[in-house]
Amino acid sequence: MEPGNFRLLTGTDALGDYGSSGDWGEQHHRFCKRCGIATHNDGNMPMLGGRFVMVHVAALDDLSPQNLLDAPMRCADGLNNAWQNEPEEARHL
């Protein structure tokens, strides 16, 4: 999502971060320092359209299993380091 559409309501001080960068851009992986659950990623990757935020929906409070099943999902081809593409086969994912 566009960074302007994301707002972290609480807990900034409880988040840890590890990141990486290269010619492809930069990405930060945010997680809870207490329990370790991944909460979201943010960064700037021109091949994906520039600045972004990606929320780990399973980390949201009060989200029912049905909401998780109904949420849009996109698979990325990390096997071939082509993250901007969907994999040719995703039935096993």
N, CA and C atoms as an extended XYZ file, in Angstrom:
279
Properties=species:S:1:pos:R:3:atomname:S:1:resname:S:1:resid:I:1 pbc="F F F"
N         0.838       -1.173        0.000 N   MET     1
C         0.000        0.000        0.000 CA  MET     1
C         0.879        1.231        0.000 C   MET     1
N         0.293        2.343       -0.370 N   GLU     2
C         1.009        3.622       -0.333 CA  GLU     2
C         1.262        4.000        1.127 C   GLU     2
N         2.449        4.496        1.477 N   PRO     3
C         2.740        4.869        2.863 CA  PRO     3
C         1.731        5.856        3.449 C   PRO     3
N         1.157        6.733        2.644 N   GLY     4
C         0.176        7.692        3.142 CA  GLY     4
C        -1.118        7.053        3.607 C   GLY     4
N        -1.363        5.792        3.221 N   ASN     5
C        -2.570        5.077        3.639 CA  ASN     5
C        -2.345        4.233        4.885 C   ASN     5
N        -1.157        4.306        5.464 N   PHE     6
C        -0.811        3.506        6.646 CA  PHE     6
C        -0.566        4.423        7.830 C   PHE     6
N        -1.139        4.039        8.976 N   ARG     7
C        -0.887        4.797       10.200 CA  ARG     7
C        -0.752        3.804       11.340 C   ARG     7
N         0.400        3.797       11.991 N   LEU     8
C         0.626        2.955       13.158 CA  LEU     8
C         0.031        3.675       14.352 C   LEU     8
N        -0.938        3.052       15.015 N   LEU     9
C        -1.664        3.731       16.085 CA  LEU     9
C        -0.913        3.732       17.408 C   LEU     9
N        -0.299        2.626       17.781 N   THR    10
C         0.424        2.547       19.058 CA  THR    10
C         1.606        1.596       18.912 C   THR    10
N         2.498        1.659       19.871 N   GLY    11
C         3.543        0.661       19.985 CA  GLY    11
C         4.824        0.893       19.229 C   GLY    11
N         5.064        2.089       18.724 N   THR    12
C         6.293        2.340       17.975 CA  THR    12
C         7.529        1.949       18.781 C   THR    12
N         7.525        2.234       20.075 N   ASP    13
C         8.677        1.924       20.924 CA  ASP    13
C         8.852        0.421       21.141 C   ASP    13
N         7.805       -0.373       20.894 N   ALA    14
C         7.879       -1.819       21.084 CA  ALA    14
C         8.308       -2.556       19.819 C   ALA    14
N         8.554       -1.813       18.730 N   LEU    15
C         8.913       -2.452       17.465 CA  LEU    15
C        10.418       -2.512       17.263 C   LEU    15
N        10.874       -3.667       16.819 N   GLY    16
C        12.248       -3.813       16.380 CA  GLY    16
C        12.295       -3.687       14.869 C   GLY    16
N        13.485       -3.597       14.332 N   ASP    17
C        13.640       -3.414       12.892 CA  ASP    17
C        14.936       -4.063       12.434 C   ASP    17
N        14.855       -4.807       11.378 N   TYR    18
C        16.074       -5.188       10.666 CA  TYR    18
C        15.797       -4.931        9.197 C   TYR    18
N        16.791       -4.491        8.501 N   GLY    19
C        16.569       -4.103        7.118 CA  GLY    19
C        17.699       -4.514        6.219 C   GLY    19
N        17.476       -4.274        4.954 N   SER    20
C        18.500       -4.541        3.958 CA  SER    20
C        18.343       -3.537        2.828 C   SER    20
N        19.417       -3.361        2.084 N   SER    21
C        19.368       -2.434        0.954 CA  SER    21
C        20.384       -2.868       -0.092 C   SER    21
N        20.176       -2.380       -1.287 N   GLY    22
C        21.063       -2.695       -2.408 CA  GLY    22
C        20.647       -1.885       -3.614 C   GLY    22
N        21.134       -2.282       -4.808 N   ASP    23
C        20.738       -1.529       -6.010 CA  ASP    23
C        19.242       -1.612       -6.229 C   ASP    23
N        18.595       -2.626       -5.664 N   TRP    24
C        17.155       -2.828       -5.817 CA  TRP    24
C        16.338       -1.883       -4.946 C   TRP    24
N        16.945       -1.260       -3.936 N   GLY    25
C        16.222       -0.359       -3.040 CA  GLY    25
C        16.504       -0.685       -1.591 C   GLY    25
N        15.522       -0.449       -0.729 N   GLU    26
C        15.672       -0.729        0.703 CA  GLU    26
C        14.367       -1.276        1.254 C   GLU    26
N        14.490       -2.084        2.310 N   GLN    27
C        13.314       -2.641        2.961 CA  GLN    27
C        13.603       -2.815        4.450 C   GLN    27
N        12.621       -2.454        5.279 N   HIS    28
C        12.707       -2.630        6.727 CA  HIS    28
C        11.652       -3.636        7.158 C   HIS    28
N        12.056       -4.582        7.989 N   HIS    29
C        11.161       -5.606        8.521 CA  HIS    29
C        10.876       -5.234        9.977 C   HIS    29
N         9.648       -4.864       10.265 N   ARG    30
C         9.268       -4.444       11.624 CA  ARG    30
C         8.662       -5.632       12.369 C   ARG    30
N         8.977       -5.729       13.668 N   PHE    31
C         8.480       -6.837       14.480 CA  PHE    31
C         8.342       -6.398       15.929 C   PHE    31
N         7.519       -7.130       16.685 N   CYS    32
C         7.324       -6.861       18.109 CA  CYS    32
C         8.556       -7.352       18.873 C   CYS    32
N         9.188       -6.469       19.643 N   LYS    33
C        10.384       -6.846       20.407 CA  LYS    33
C        10.047       -7.818       21.534 C   LYS    33
N         8.793       -7.853       21.969 N   ARG    34
C         8.411       -8.724       23.079 CA  ARG    34
C         8.135      -10.156       22.612 C   ARG    34
N         7.297      -10.316       21.574 N   CYS    35
C         6.909      -11.671       21.161 CA  CYS    35
C         7.536      -12.105       19.843 C   CYS    35
N         8.084      -11.169       19.067 N   GLY    36
C         8.766      -11.510       17.828 CA  GLY    36
C         7.902      -11.558       16.578 C   GLY    36
N         6.582      -11.359       16.708 N   ILE    37
C         5.722      -11.448       15.525 CA  ILE    37
C         6.020      -10.314       14.546 C   ILE    37
N         6.075      -10.661       13.270 N   ALA    38
C         6.276       -9.653       12.221 CA  ALA    38
C         4.995       -8.844       12.080 C   ALA    38
N         5.120       -7.528       12.038 N   THR    39
C         3.941       -6.665       11.932 CA  THR    39
C         3.792       -6.054       10.550 C   THR    39
N         4.868       -5.508       10.018 N   HIS    40
C         4.801       -4.897        8.693 CA  HIS    40
C         6.203       -4.668        8.140 C   HIS    40
N         6.250       -4.415        6.863 N   ASN    41
C         7.487       -4.044        6.174 CA  ASN    41
C         7.258       -2.691        5.529 C   ASN    41
N         8.318       -1.930        5.382 N   ASP    42
C         8.226       -0.679        4.637 CA  ASP    42
C         9.559       -0.425        3.963 C   ASP    42
N         9.521        0.373        2.922 N   GLY    43
C        10.756        0.659        2.217 CA  GLY    43
C        10.516        1.382        0.914 C   GLY    43
N        11.520        1.294        0.066 N   ASN    44
C        11.467        1.939       -1.237 CA  ASN    44
C        12.108        0.994       -2.245 C   ASN    44
N        11.306        0.440       -3.118 N   MET    45
C        11.795       -0.483       -4.138 CA  MET    45
C        11.233       -0.043       -5.486 C   MET    45
N        12.045        0.642       -6.305 N   PRO    46
C        11.563        1.122       -7.600 CA  PRO    46
C        10.901        0.037       -8.452 C   PRO    46
N        11.415       -1.207       -8.412 N   MET    47
C        10.830       -2.274       -9.232 CA  MET    47
C         9.407       -2.620       -8.801 C   MET    47
N         9.027       -2.231       -7.567 N   LEU    48
C         7.664       -2.461       -7.083 CA  LEU    48
C         6.835       -1.188       -7.085 C   LEU    48
N         7.361       -0.126       -7.664 N   GLY    49
C         6.598        1.115       -7.749 CA  GLY    49
C         7.034        2.195       -6.784 C   GLY    49
N         8.138        1.995       -6.061 N   GLY    50
C         8.637        3.030       -5.156 CA  GLY    50
C         8.353        2.724       -3.698 C   GLY    50
N         7.978        3.763       -2.944 N   ARG    51
C         7.752        3.619       -1.503 CA  ARG    51
C         6.523        2.763       -1.250 C   ARG    51
N         6.591        1.922       -0.205 N   PHE    52
C         5.487        1.008        0.090 CA  PHE    52
C         5.445        0.666        1.574 C   PHE    52
N         4.306        0.158        1.997 N   VAL    53
C         4.127       -0.480        3.300 CA  VAL    53
C         3.368       -1.774        3.032 C   VAL    53
N         3.805       -2.860        3.659 N   MET    54
C         3.152       -4.157        3.522 CA  MET    54
C         2.801       -4.641        4.932 C   MET    54
N         1.527       -4.833        5.207 N   VAL    55
C         1.062       -5.232        6.536 CA  VAL    55
C         0.887       -6.744        6.588 C   VAL    55
N         1.349       -7.362        7.666 N   HIS    56
C         1.136       -8.791        7.902 CA  HIS    56
C        -0.232       -8.924        8.569 C   HIS    56
N        -1.245       -9.269        7.791 N   VAL    57
C        -2.622       -9.227        8.290 CA  VAL    57
C        -2.857      -10.161        9.468 C   VAL    57
N        -2.124      -11.248        9.578 N   ALA    58
C        -2.308      -12.162       10.703 CA  ALA    58
C        -1.902      -11.527       12.031 C   ALA    58
N        -1.186      -10.408       11.989 N   ALA    59
C        -0.773       -9.718       13.213 CA  ALA    59
C        -1.818       -8.709       13.695 C   ALA    59
N        -2.880       -8.501       12.928 N   LEU    60
C        -3.904       -7.529       13.320 CA  LEU    60
C        -4.790       -8.094       14.422 C   LEU    60
N        -5.109       -7.265       15.412 N   ASP    61
C        -6.006       -7.678       16.491 CA  ASP    61
C        -7.421       -7.855       15.966 C   ASP    61
N        -8.146       -8.784       16.560 N   ASP    62
C        -9.577       -8.982       16.305 CA  ASP    62
C        -9.907       -9.296       14.853 C   ASP    62
N        -9.026       -9.953       14.156 N   LEU    63
C        -9.296      -10.356       12.780 CA  LEU    63
C        -9.739      -11.814       12.796 C   LEU    63
N       -10.923      -12.079       12.299 N   SER    64
C       -11.455      -13.446       12.331 CA  SER    64
C       -10.789      -14.301       11.251 C   SER    64
N       -10.818      -15.620       11.424 N   PRO    65
C       -10.290      -16.492       10.371 CA  PRO    65
C       -10.977      -16.229        9.022 C   PRO    65
N       -12.263      -15.926        9.038 N   GLN    66
C       -12.960      -15.645        7.783 CA  GLN    66
C       -12.415      -14.380        7.123 C   GLN    66
N       -12.103      -13.352        7.946 N   ASN    67
C       -11.498      -12.140        7.380 CA  ASN    67
C       -10.161      -12.459        6.716 C   ASN    67
N        -9.375      -13.336        7.340 N   LEU    68
C        -8.096      -13.733        6.743 CA  LEU    68
C        -8.310      -14.455        5.415 C   LEU    68
N        -9.302      -15.343        5.380 N   LEU    69
C        -9.587      -16.073        4.143 CA  LEU    69
C       -10.076      -15.148        3.036 C   LEU    69
N       -10.819      -14.109        3.406 N   ASP    70
C       -11.383      -13.177        2.426 CA  ASP    70
C       -10.396      -12.100        1.975 C   ASP    70
N        -9.304      -11.928        2.709 N   ALA    71
C        -8.351      -10.855        2.393 CA  ALA    71
C        -7.644      -11.137        1.068 C   ALA    71
N        -7.390      -10.087        0.282 N   PRO    72
C        -6.647      -10.306       -0.962 CA  PRO    72
C        -5.221      -10.755       -0.653 C   PRO    72
N        -4.700      -11.628       -1.475 N   MET    73
C        -3.355      -12.142       -1.267 CA  MET    73
C        -2.617      -12.131       -2.601 C   MET    73
N        -1.353      -11.812       -2.547 N   ARG    74
C        -0.522      -11.836       -3.748 CA  ARG    74
C         0.747      -12.608       -3.436 C   ARG    74
N         1.052      -13.599       -4.227 N   CYS    75
C         2.298      -14.353       -4.089 CA  CYS    75
C         3.368      -13.694       -4.947 C   CYS    75
N         4.604      -13.738       -4.480 N   ALA    76
C         5.734      -13.173       -5.219 CA  ALA    76
C         6.736      -14.283       -5.518 C   ALA    76
N         7.407      -14.182       -6.642 N   ASP    77
C         8.355      -15.196       -7.079 CA  ASP    77
C         9.733      -14.956       -6.464 C   ASP    77
N         9.871      -15.307       -5.181 N   GLY    78
C        11.150      -15.164       -4.500 CA  GLY    78
C        12.146      -16.236       -4.904 C   GLY    78
N        11.662      -17.397       -5.349 N   LEU    79
C        12.547      -18.480       -5.772 CA  LEU    79
C        13.495      -18.018       -6.867 C   LEU    79
N        12.981      -17.213       -7.789 N   ASN    80
C        13.788      -16.719       -8.905 CA  ASN    80
C        14.209      -15.267       -8.719 C   ASN    80
N        14.079      -14.762       -7.490 N   ASN    81
C        14.428      -13.380       -7.165 CA  ASN    81
C        13.738      -12.386       -8.104 C   ASN    81
N        12.492      -12.711       -8.431 N   ALA    82
C        11.673      -11.854       -9.301 CA  ALA    82
C        10.441      -11.440       -8.506 C   ALA    82
N        10.665      -10.717       -7.437 N   TRP    83
C         9.621      -10.384       -6.469 CA  TRP    83
C         8.465       -9.607       -7.085 C   TRP    83
N         8.696       -8.938       -8.197 N   GLN    84
C         7.643       -8.161       -8.838 CA  GLN    84
C         6.680       -9.063       -9.621 C   GLN    84
N         7.037      -10.338       -9.804 N   ASN    85
C         6.204      -11.275      -10.566 CA  ASN    85
C         5.556      -12.306       -9.657 C   ASN    85
N         4.405      -12.819      -10.083 N   GLU    86
C         3.792      -13.956       -9.398 CA  GLU    86
C         4.512      -15.215       -9.881 C   GLU    86
N         4.645      -16.244       -9.028 N   PRO    87
C         5.290      -17.474       -9.487 CA  PRO    87
C         4.412      -18.197      -10.516 C   PRO    87
N         5.048      -19.001      -11.368 N   GLU    88
C         4.281      -19.760      -12.358 CA  GLU    88
C         3.340      -20.742      -11.673 C   GLU    88
N         3.749      -21.317      -10.557 N   GLU    89
C         2.932      -22.281       -9.820 CA  GLU    89
C         2.807      -21.832       -8.377 C   GLU    89
N         1.589      -21.749       -7.859 N   ALA    90
C         1.393      -21.288       -6.479 CA  ALA    90
C         0.408      -22.159       -5.705 C   ALA    90
N        -0.044      -23.272       -6.298 N   ARG    91
C        -1.030      -24.108       -5.598 CA  ARG    91
C        -0.492      -24.651       -4.284 C   ARG    91
N         0.796      -24.867       -4.176 N   HIS    92
C         1.404      -25.428       -2.968 CA  HIS    92
C         1.645      -24.374       -1.884 C   HIS    92
N         1.445      -23.122       -2.207 N   LEU    93
C         1.720      -22.053       -1.250 CA  LEU    93
C         0.536      -21.850       -0.392 C   LEU    93
